[in-house]
Amino acid sequence: DIMNPNKAPPIQSVQVFGRKKTATAVCYCKQGKGLLKINGSPVDQLEPQMLREKVMEPINLLGKDRFAAVDMRIRVKGGGKVSQIYAIRQAIAKSLVAYYQKYESEALKAEIKQILQAYDRTLLVADSRRMEPKKFGG
């Protein structure tokens, strides 16, 4: 920047959302040191415990080193507990892919996408099923 030489370079960040039923998780992913917060609290405090594994899936699949250079802050609202978990894991997976596409190389992005899709398609593609209204009468 010519006008302001000591201005910090813009922060590398992407914002991506994941959805499941009516739950929406927005993941703000930026350059960092491997932080992962959900609604402001660390992943270890995520309830129910059984589903904590589900949230860690994209991270375990791709290896922690791929997440070491980024911080992720996730806000989630709507839906029930399980739907929120699925929305969160989708947001994590999608934001990493988006981040790599924007700031790293296309090849790395393709590799990550390949791994995620081979494991579970819903990590990148929203599951469009919704609840159908109940019918009255017999």
Salt bridges, closest charged atoms under 4 A:
ASP1 OD2 - LYS7 NZ 3.80
GLU47 OE2 - ARG52 NH2 3.50
GLU57 OE2 - LYS54 NZ 3.40
GLU57 OE1 - ARG89 NH2 2.43
ASP71 OD2 - LYS30 NZ 3.74
GLU106 OE2 - LYS109 NZ 3.20
GLU111 OE2 - ARG66 NH2 2.74
ASP120 OD2 - ARG89 NH2 3.14
ASP127 OD2 - LYS20 NZ 3.31
ASP127 OD2 - ARG129 NH2 2.81
GLU132 OE2 - LYS135 NZ 3.06
